[in-house]
């Protein structure tokens, strides 16, 4: 099956933009190279928040679960998550 024919131009552009962040090195990347590539990809897709938008992050710790981050975007800029 020709999957290329099934993808629209926006999906193809997304794939190309993502792939551009992961250079061909000729050998498997190191952990630090993987992290650098991932950070580069995140930067490619990062957009600034709209003016006036407040954002808050929090770390939630539940004794029976590993810690996880919770982000909230709201007027009061308080992070809240439901478990």
Buried (B, 14 or more C-beta within 10 A) or exposed (E): EEEEEEEEEEEEEEEEEEEEBBEEEEEEEEEEBEEBBEEEBEEEEEEEEEEEEEEBEBEEEEEEEEEEEBEBEEEEEEBEEEE
